[in-house]
Amino acid sequence: MLIKALKLLQAHGIVTRRPYPTVPPTVEYSLTECGRSLELVIDAIQAWGVQNRAALAAR
């Protein structure tokens, strides 16, 4: 699941993937400028989740 999501984010230019020649293999993902532009949106979604946590848990 995580790998699929990261590949999709990479395909859409939200993250970049940087592999390292190590054993075991190591990969680093970073936000692109486009990905960083989502920061305010992600913060708003997180704030909404915190505000509505109790109501959502009650369902």
VOBA-302365 format. One record per atom (N, C-alpha, C, O, CB): residue number from 1; y, z, x. Coordinates in Angstrom, 3 decimals. Atoms other than C-alpha are relative to their C-alpha. Glycine has a CB too. Layout:
<recs>
seq|Y|Z|X
NUM|Y|Z|X
...
</recs>
This chain:
<recs>
seq|Y|Z|X
1|-1.191|0.000|0.818
1|0.000|0.000|0.000
1|1.265|0.000|0.869
1|2.165|-0.812|0.655
1|-0.008|1.206|-0.935
2|-1.192|-0.091|-0.835
2|2.521|0.989|2.669
2|0.215|-1.283|0.790
2|1.340|-1.775|0.887
2|-0.106|1.189|0.950
3|-0.128|1.222|-0.798
3|1.792|-2.058|4.818
3|0.493|-1.151|-0.863
3|1.326|-1.946|-0.427
3|-1.345|-0.366|0.655
4|-0.453|1.054|0.921
4|2.220|-4.356|1.794
4|1.492|0.137|-0.274
4|2.229|-0.849|-0.249
4|-0.791|0.056|-1.327
5|-1.411|-0.245|0.295
5|5.563|-2.746|0.963
5|0.870|-0.348|1.204
5|1.920|-0.970|1.048
5|0.219|1.468|-0.407
6|-0.774|0.304|-1.204
6|6.779|-3.003|4.566
6|0.066|-1.502|0.255
6|1.110|-2.013|0.660
6|-0.605|0.709|1.212
7|-0.004|1.455|-0.174
7|5.746|-6.676|4.762
7|0.954|-0.662|-0.983
7|1.653|-1.612|-0.630
7|-1.414|-0.567|-0.176
8|-0.914|0.542|1.005
8|7.644|-7.386|1.547
8|1.455|0.277|0.384
8|2.308|-0.604|0.274
8|-0.309|0.600|-1.385
9|-1.355|-0.340|-0.439
9|10.733|-5.548|2.820
9|0.413|-0.852|1.197
9|1.569|-1.261|1.305
9|0.092|1.493|0.356
10|-0.281|0.849|-1.163
10|10.491|-7.509|6.064
10|0.268|-1.436|-0.451
10|1.199|-2.071|0.043
10|-1.180|0.039|1.007
11|-0.171|1.367|0.499
11|10.140|-10.822|4.199
11|1.352|-0.187|-0.679
11|1.918|-1.281|-0.657
11|-1.119|-0.348|-0.975
12|-1.291|0.067|0.686
12|13.298|-10.008|2.231
12|1.176|0.377|0.899
12|2.320|0.419|0.446
12|-0.018|0.905|-1.207
13|-1.075|-0.287|-0.941
13|15.267|-9.071|5.337
13|0.573|1.398|-0.092
13|1.691|1.641|0.362
13|1.083|-0.964|-0.196
14|-0.464|-1.386|0.145
14|15.549|-5.361|4.516
14|-0.332|0.813|1.251
14|0.439|1.684|1.654
14|-0.636|0.657|-1.246
15|0.411|-0.683|-1.224
15|13.660|-4.151|7.600
15|-0.421|-1.024|1.049
15|-0.758|-2.165|0.733
15|-1.155|0.991|-0.285
16|0.559|0.799|-1.088
16|12.709|-5.535|10.989
16|-1.204|0.755|0.553
16|-1.269|1.982|0.485
16|1.070|-0.278|1.126
17|1.226|-0.576|-0.549
17|9.339|-4.949|12.632
17|-0.014|-0.249|1.504
17|0.204|-1.370|1.965
17|-1.273|-0.610|-0.684
18|0.049|0.118|-1.451
18|9.014|-4.247|16.347
18|-1.320|0.585|0.508
18|-1.484|1.804|0.550
18|1.216|0.718|0.658
19|1.275|-0.498|-0.531
19|5.480|-4.030|17.769
19|0.122|0.349|1.484
19|0.914|-0.254|2.208
19|-1.113|-1.046|-0.207
20|0.037|-0.404|-1.404
20|4.786|-2.314|21.094
20|-1.404|-0.246|0.542
20|-2.385|-0.046|-0.174
20|0.410|1.498|0.170
21|1.315|0.287|-0.592
21|1.959|-3.279|23.483
21|-0.687|1.276|0.483
21|-0.851|1.483|1.685
21|0.145|-0.985|1.167
22|0.645|-1.269|-0.342
22|0.234|0.103|23.379
22|-1.382|0.061|-0.638
22|-1.706|-0.705|-1.545
22|0.864|1.202|-0.460
23|1.301|-0.277|0.594
23|-3.245|1.367|22.644
23|-0.012|1.475|-0.348
23|0.102|2.311|0.548
23|-1.186|-0.380|0.967
24|0.089|0.872|1.161
24|-3.479|2.319|19.866
24|1.325|-0.719|-0.257
24|2.370|-0.306|0.246
24|-0.413|0.802|-1.231
25|-1.221|0.764|0.280
25|-0.984|-0.240|18.544
25|1.078|0.863|-0.657
25|0.790|1.685|-1.526
25|-0.322|-1.193|-0.898
26|-1.146|-0.703|0.563
26|2.461|1.125|17.747
26|0.978|-1.029|-0.538
26|1.240|-2.048|0.101
26|0.680|0.918|1.058
27|-0.977|0.892|0.621
27|4.956|-0.518|15.403
27|1.165|0.846|-0.481
27|0.974|1.931|-1.030
27|-0.631|-0.815|-1.180
28|-1.212|-0.688|0.447
28|8.536|0.514|14.684
28|0.711|-0.887|-1.009
28|0.898|-2.080|-0.774
28|0.939|0.344|1.202
29|-0.771|0.716|1.010
29|10.412|-0.506|11.550
29|1.410|0.561|-0.015
29|1.609|1.772|0.087
29|-0.662|0.112|-1.407
30|-1.403|-0.403|0.052
30|14.204|-0.433|11.355
30|0.683|-0.726|-1.143
30|0.314|-1.845|-1.498
30|0.717|-0.292|1.343
31|-0.796|0.658|1.033
31|16.678|-1.167|8.615
31|0.888|-1.063|0.627
31|1.453|-0.857|1.701
31|0.852|1.027|-0.773
32|-0.948|1.026|-0.409
32|18.634|-4.381|8.982
32|1.366|0.373|-0.567
32|1.495|1.374|-1.273
32|-0.450|-1.424|-0.483
33|-1.325|-0.224|0.593
33|22.327|-4.573|8.122
33|-0.108|-0.058|-1.523
33|0.502|0.743|-2.230
33|1.031|-1.055|0.518
34|0.225|0.122|1.445
34|21.215|-5.704|4.665
34|-0.653|1.272|-0.547
34|-0.257|1.770|-1.601
34|-0.885|-1.236|-0.312
35|0.667|-1.225|0.419
35|18.909|-2.689|4.406
35|0.938|1.194|0.002
35|0.901|2.025|-0.905
35|-1.179|0.278|0.894
36|-0.966|-1.108|-0.076
36|21.653|-0.304|5.506
36|1.015|-0.073|-1.135
36|1.561|0.950|-1.548
36|0.729|-0.015|1.353
37|-0.966|0.134|1.098
37|23.888|-1.710|2.773
37|-0.534|0.605|-1.297
37|0.228|0.790|-2.246
37|0.350|-1.476|-0.222
38|0.602|-0.626|1.181
38|21.468|-0.170|0.238
38|0.128|1.525|0.007
38|-0.308|2.181|-0.939
38|-1.462|-0.384|-0.094
39|-0.050|-1.455|-0.143
39|22.227|3.373|1.426
39|0.622|0.696|-1.212
39|0.076|1.690|-1.691
39|0.777|0.363|1.243
40|-0.648|-0.641|1.149
40|24.615|4.213|-1.433
40|-0.873|-0.069|-1.245
40|-0.920|0.878|-2.029
40|1.352|-0.653|-0.280
41|0.893|0.159|1.152
41|22.164|2.875|-4.009
41|-1.161|0.982|0.098
41|-1.503|1.641|-0.884
41|-0.531|-1.451|-0.087
42|1.131|-0.908|-0.202
42|19.273|4.865|-2.541
42|0.442|1.447|-0.176
42|-0.280|2.243|-0.777
42|-0.619|-0.202|1.396
43|-0.528|-1.360|0.173
43|21.410|8.021|-2.377
43|0.214|0.313|-1.476
43|-0.072|1.425|-1.919
43|1.321|0.170|0.773
44|-0.228|-0.204|1.433
44|22.355|7.568|-6.054
44|-1.322|0.201|-0.739
44|-1.411|1.048|-1.628
44|0.765|-1.195|-0.598
45|1.315|-0.154|0.632
45|18.702|7.158|-7.067
45|-0.589|1.366|0.336
45|-1.184|2.015|-0.525
45|-0.963|-1.126|0.454
46|0.513|-1.310|-0.391
46|17.761|10.272|-5.103
46|0.728|1.112|-0.757
46|0.094|2.058|-1.225
46|0.147|0.203|1.519
47|-0.776|-1.008|0.731
47|20.579|12.286|-6.713
47|-0.431|0.051|-1.462
47|-0.538|1.131|-2.044
47|1.511|-0.301|0.099
48|0.470|0.056|1.380
48|19.432|11.118|-10.145
48|-1.342|0.716|-0.127
48|-1.555|1.470|-1.077
48|-0.122|-1.464|-0.475
49|1.305|-0.643|0.024
49|15.888|12.248|-9.352
49|0.105|1.512|0.095
49|-0.602|2.235|-0.606
49|-0.855|-0.523|1.124
50|-0.202|-1.446|-0.146
50|17.074|15.682|-8.246
50|0.554|0.584|-1.294
50|0.096|1.634|-1.744
50|0.955|0.307|1.181
51|-0.615|-0.490|1.242
51|19.218|16.091|-11.381
51|-0.987|0.012|-1.165
51|-0.892|0.866|-2.047
51|1.207|-0.861|-0.362
52|0.908|0.149|1.137
52|16.395|15.033|-13.693
52|-1.427|0.455|0.294
52|-2.341|0.185|-0.484
52|-0.021|-1.432|-0.441
53|1.339|-0.423|-0.425
53|13.445|16.589|-11.870
53|-0.725|0.803|-1.074
53|-1.879|0.511|-1.389
53|0.094|0.823|1.270
54|0.651|-0.865|0.990
54|12.723|19.256|-14.494
54|-0.391|-0.792|-1.244
54|-1.501|-0.639|-1.754
54|0.927|1.165|-0.387
55|0.294|0.792|1.200
55|12.933|16.836|-17.423
55|-1.139|-0.978|0.256
55|-1.983|-1.188|-0.615
55|1.251|-0.761|-0.463
56|1.060|0.954|-0.323
56|10.704|14.313|-15.671
56|-1.346|0.700|0.158
56|-2.376|0.164|-0.250
56|0.345|-0.764|1.279
57|1.239|-0.751|-0.200
57|8.122|16.953|-14.726
57|-0.576|0.492|-1.325
57|-1.787|0.670|-1.446
57|0.244|1.184|0.933
58|0.444|-0.505|1.297
58|7.962|18.168|-18.337
58|-0.722|-1.065|-0.821
58|-1.416|-0.735|-1.783
58|1.184|0.530|-0.781
59|0.619|1.089|0.793
59|6.771|14.774|-19.595
59|-1.452|-0.125|0.264
59|-2.113|-0.986|-0.317
59|0.660|-1.317|0.283
</recs>
